[in-house]
Every structure is written in structure tokens, then in C-alpha cells.
Amino acid sequence: MDPNTLSRIETLINSSPIIVFMKGDKLMPQCGFSNNVVQILNALGISFQTFDVLSDMEIREGIKEYSNWPTIPQVYLKGEFIGGSDILIQMYNSGELKEKLDIALAS
């Protein structure tokens, strides 16, 4: 990966306790999977930031390489990749997501 792209990705990940790399943004998701993640985080009352990967092809491809995860959306919590839509749905349904967020955001 280009060092400039890597630096930009790391800056984005560290810019907010929770950031979602997605298609569209939290006000206007551009795919169902991205919308699922937004709805879950909104249901939990969690403040989060988004980055629209449709606006930047270098970030769109680079984030997949960075996380070694082939799909978008991607959710990062305090710099740690926690998953995409399917993983967040599973974690939300089990209660694990709320617990993980509460612990991470309390510290």
C-alpha cells in the first residue's frame, strides 16, 4: 500500500473513537450493509463518524488491505477493527456489541 494512503487511513481511524468506513454516510447510506451498521449504532445511541469510501478509491481499496477484510462497511473502535455488517448484527443480537462499546468508551 502507498505510504500516503496508509497514513491517511491511520489518521482517519484515530480521528474518532468509532469510525465506519462505508458507502455513503450516516445520514444517507448508499448500500444495505452500510445502512445495517448505521441502524445498529443509532439504536444503541452511539456517537460515531463515517467515511464515504465512494468518495476516495485509494481509501476504499486501502482499507480492505489494511484490515485484511474484503468488504465494506468496516467498523473501527478505538483503532481496532471489529467487523462489518454481519459481525455487527451478530454482536448486536447477542448483546456483545453493547458491552464491548460500553467498556471501550468508558475508558
C-alpha atoms as one frame of an Amber mdcrd trajectory, in Angstrom:
protein
   0.000   0.000   0.000   1.125   3.511  -0.767   2.592   5.144   2.389   0.430
   8.231   1.888  -2.745   6.111   1.755  -1.643   4.179   4.847  -1.049   7.432
   6.710  -4.457   8.787   5.678  -6.200   5.579   6.813  -4.450   5.637  10.186
  -5.333   9.307  10.649  -8.997   8.560   9.899  -9.092   5.551  12.239  -7.578
   7.595  15.051  -9.808  10.628  14.436 -12.800   9.234  16.342 -13.465   6.545
  18.956 -15.797   4.883  16.428 -15.439   5.272  12.688 -17.301   3.409   9.972
 -15.804   3.122   6.504 -18.942   2.769   4.416 -20.697   3.539   1.169 -22.373
   6.881   1.745 -22.595   8.449   5.186 -24.676   8.037   8.322 -27.341  10.383
   7.002 -27.515   8.745   3.576 -26.134   5.185   3.442 -25.625   4.015  -0.143
 -25.976   0.257   0.421 -27.984  -2.050   2.640 -24.978  -3.368   4.557 -23.807
   0.144   5.409 -27.369   1.015   6.425 -27.457  -2.018   8.767 -24.376  -0.760
  10.617 -25.756   2.791  10.887 -29.083   1.498  12.227 -27.376  -0.696  14.840
 -25.150   2.106  16.128 -28.083   4.541  16.142 -30.234   2.017  18.046 -27.503
   1.843  20.700 -27.363   5.635  20.901 -23.684   5.621  19.997 -21.933   8.658
  18.561 -19.799   7.723  15.560 -18.146   9.143  12.482 -18.267   7.838   8.935
 -16.043   7.972   5.896 -17.621   7.569   2.464 -15.371   5.175   0.545 -17.227
   6.057  -2.669 -15.561   9.468  -2.486 -11.997   8.104  -2.451 -10.915   4.980
  -4.338  -7.487   4.869  -2.658  -9.096   4.672   0.789 -11.775   2.268  -0.498
  -9.181  -0.251  -1.658  -6.603   0.583   1.003  -8.926  -0.064   3.956  -9.561
  -3.591   2.685  -5.826  -4.256   2.606  -5.280  -2.511   5.958  -7.798  -4.705
   7.773  -7.297  -7.800   5.624 -11.096  -7.770   5.247 -12.533  -7.810   1.709
 -15.818  -5.965   2.197 -17.289  -2.598   3.152 -18.544  -1.424   5.635 -15.802
  -1.715   8.205 -16.179  -0.575  11.798 -13.257   0.513  13.984 -13.497   1.004
  17.737 -10.623   2.950  19.298  -8.361   1.937  16.427  -9.358  -1.755  16.459
 -11.196  -3.339  13.542 -14.287  -5.050  14.956 -16.039  -6.158  11.793 -18.525
  -5.485   9.067 -22.289  -5.701   8.788 -22.747  -9.424   9.506 -20.428  -9.388
  12.517 -22.087  -6.285  13.959 -25.536  -7.857  13.530 -24.387 -10.987  15.398
 -22.721  -8.957  18.153 -25.778  -6.698  18.484 -28.201  -9.632  18.710 -26.091
 -11.367  21.365 -25.598  -8.189  23.426 -21.842  -8.417  22.956 -21.648  -5.220
  20.901 -23.267  -3.015  23.551 -20.996  -4.483  26.215 -17.857  -4.003  24.085
 -18.812  -0.417  23.228 -19.687   0.452  26.841 -16.348  -0.858  28.095 -14.250
   0.772  25.343 -15.977   4.133  25.516 -15.859   4.284  29.325 -12.052   4.132
  29.362
